[in-house]
Amino acid sequence: MAKYKTIVNLGAHRGKKTVNLAGKCDLLVSVEPVAENYRVLLETIVERRLKNVIPVFAAIGRESGMGRIHLAKTSQSHSMYFMRKFDKLTPTRRIMVVSWDDLMQSLDIGSVGYA
């Protein structure tokens, strides 16, 4: 992969891809909406001394505000969208949602090389 100016990692989870992507760009924005995963993501960023990573505690959606995420049995399978693997008993949690445009504007990013 070529070196990009900016990469946005949506659903950064606990930071495994964050570690790999950080070396492939000048700026990496890692977006993760689930608190437990976000805490581990922050620990990963600190432990690996990833100076070019901006963590964002939110999900990306059409509009900025609050939303709900369906919590799957495995932490890497959560989703804002109801899927076949979920049922009426699948737990949900309120999360912060930010639109793509609002995220780009808040970070003063004009364009993204890879998302």
N, C-alpha and C positions, 0 to 999 in steps of 0.2 A: 504494500500500500504506500502510495506517495505521502510525503509530509504535507499535511493540511494546515491552514492557518487556524481554523476552528472546527471542532467536532462536537456534536451534541449526542450524548449517550442517554437515550430514553429507556427508562426501566433499568437503571444502573445496578439494581439489586444490591449485592454486598461488595461490589467493587472488582470482581475478577476481570471483567472487560475493561474497567477503568484503568487498571494497571497496564494492560496491553496498549490501550488507545492513547494513554498519556504520552508515550514516546513517539507517537505518530502525528503530533500536532503542536502548535504553539499554545492553544487554549482548548481545554476540554471541559465541557459543561456536563456534569453527571446528574441526571434527574431521577429521583426515587421518592415515591409517595408513602411507602409503608415504614412506620417509625422504627420497627425492629431492624429492618434491612438498612435503613438510613444510618442508624447508629453504627452498624458494622462498616458501612461505606466510609463514614467519617474516620473510624479507627484505621481502616485500610489506607486512606489518603495520608493520615499522619504517620503511620508506621513506615510507609513506603516513601515518605517525603516527596509527595507529588505536588510540586509548587505551582503547576500550571492547571490545576483542577479546581473548578468552582462547583461545589455540591449544591443542589437545589432540592429542598424538601417539598415536593409537589408532584402532581401528575400533569401531563399536557392534555388539554381538552379544547373544545370549540370556544368556550368563554372562560374567563377567570372567575373564580368564586369557590364554592364548596361543592364537592361531589361525593360519590360513594364508590368504594372498591369492594369487589367480592374476594373474600379471602379463601384461597384454595388450600388443600391439604399440604401442598408443598409450597415453600415460600417463593419460588421462582415462577409460579403459575397464577398469581393474583391477576385480576382483570377488572377494569371499569365496566366491561361489557358482560352481560349474562351469557354464559356459554353452556353447551350441553353437559359439561362436567359438573355444573352447579345445579342445585335444586333449591326449593323454597327454604330449606334449613341451612343453606350455606351462609355463614356469617358475613356481614358487611361492616364497613367502617367508614366514617366520614373522613374525607381527605381534602387538602387544599388542591385546587386545580388552577393552572395558569394557561392562558392561550399562548400559542406559538409566538404571535406578534408581541404580546405583552412581555414574554420572556426575552425575546430579542431586543426589545426596546429597553427593558430594565438593565440589561447587561451591555447596552450600546454595541450590539453586534449587527453589522450590516448584512453579512452573508455567512453561510455555513458551507464548508467543503464536504462534509459527510455527516449524516444523521442516521 
